[in-house]
């Protein structure tokens, strides 16, 4: 894996935040909404596991499995903690924080 701008993907630590979980991530019209390459992440109820998709994408980019943490919190199931468009049809916002720690 190439090092870009002195940042080795093996040194990256990533977190997958609370989001719509596989328990509630149903796509009835998935053939029109989800690219076929992701259909392998679907269960027999047409629910998708976006957490696994994110993990696999990070790993295929060189991030080590041990450096990936997943909150495993579904925003729809935990609407008392997070907004859920699927539940309330109201939009909210999350933030991402990204930084580089320079080697000394």
N, C-alpha and C positions, 0 to 999 in steps of 0.2 A: 504494500500500500504506500503510495507516495506521501511525502511530508509536504504540506502546503503552508507557506508563510511560517515556517518553524513550528508548526503545530502537528504533532503526530496523532492520528486518530486513536491509537492505542492509549494515549494519555488523557483522552476526553472522558469526562464523567457526565452522564446524561440522565435526566429525570423525565419520566412520562407522567404528566400531571393528571389530576382528575378530569374526566371527560365522559362522554357517553360510553358506557361499558357494554361488553358482549351480552349481558343480561337484557339490555333494552335497545340495542342497536339493530333494530329491525328495518329492512329495506324490502318492501313488497315489490317494488319495481326495480330491483337491483340490476337487472339486465340493461336498463336504460340509465341507471345512476352510478353504478360502480364498474370500473374497468374489469374486464374478464380476468386479468392477471391476479386480482384480489379475491376472486370467488373461492379460492381454496381456504380462505379464512372465514367462510360462512358455515353455519351449522344447518341442521335440517329444518330449522324454524325461520330461515332467512335472516338470521342475526349474524352480524359481522364482529370480529374481534380486532378492532382498530389498535388496541394495545399491542397485540402480537405483530400486526403490520408495522407499527412504529419500531418495535424491538428489532425485527428482522431487517428493516431499512438501516437502522443504526449499525447493526452488526455487519451488514454487507458493505458499509462505508468504512469499516475498520475499527469501530468502537468495540471494545471488549465486553463480552456478556456480563462479566462481574462488575463492570462500570456503569451498568444500566439499572436504574431503580424505577419501578412502576408504582404509582400511588394505589392502584387497584380500587379507586373510588369512582363509582358511577354517579355522574351529576344528576341524572334523573332519579335514581334511588335515594340520593342524598340532597334533595332540593331544599332541605332546611339549612344546608351548608353552602350550596352553590346554586347559581341560576341554571335552569334547564329549559332551553327553547322547546325541546320535545314535549315537556310537561306543561309549560305555561304560555308558550308562543310569544314570550318576551325575550329579547336579546340582551345579553350582558357582555362583559369583557373579562378576559384573563390576560395576564402579562407573562412574558418570558424574560429571564435574566440570563445573559450570556457574557462570559468574561474570559480573559486570558491571564494566567498567572505567569509572569516572566520568570525564567530560571535565573537563579543568582549564582 
